[in-house]
Amino acid sequence: MNLKTKIAVTTFSLFMIEAIMHYNQGKKDCVKEEKHKGFLPPTKSLIKLGLIVGTFSIINGIIVDKIK
């Protein structure tokens, strides 16, 4: 595994955890009467979060590689 791939995987993992935490915080803030159930968002939302975070992780890997 080259450096760019390692950076992308690491960044993706950290950003995904952060995205899920932000999602849960937003969900808790928006839900008035329903109890918050589960840690993960629905599959469709999780995939969208993953695609967004993955895209920026790849961009981050490319930028770090160029800077290096």
Sequence and secondary structure as in RCSB ss.txt:
>XXXX:A:sequence
MNLKTKIAVTTFSLFMIEAIMHYNQGKKDCVKEEKHKGFLPPTKSLIKLGLIVGTFSIINGIIVDKIK
>XXXX:A:secstr
  HHHHHHHHHHHHHHHHHHHHHHHHHHHH SSS    SS  HHHHHHHHHHHHHHHHHHHHHHHHH 
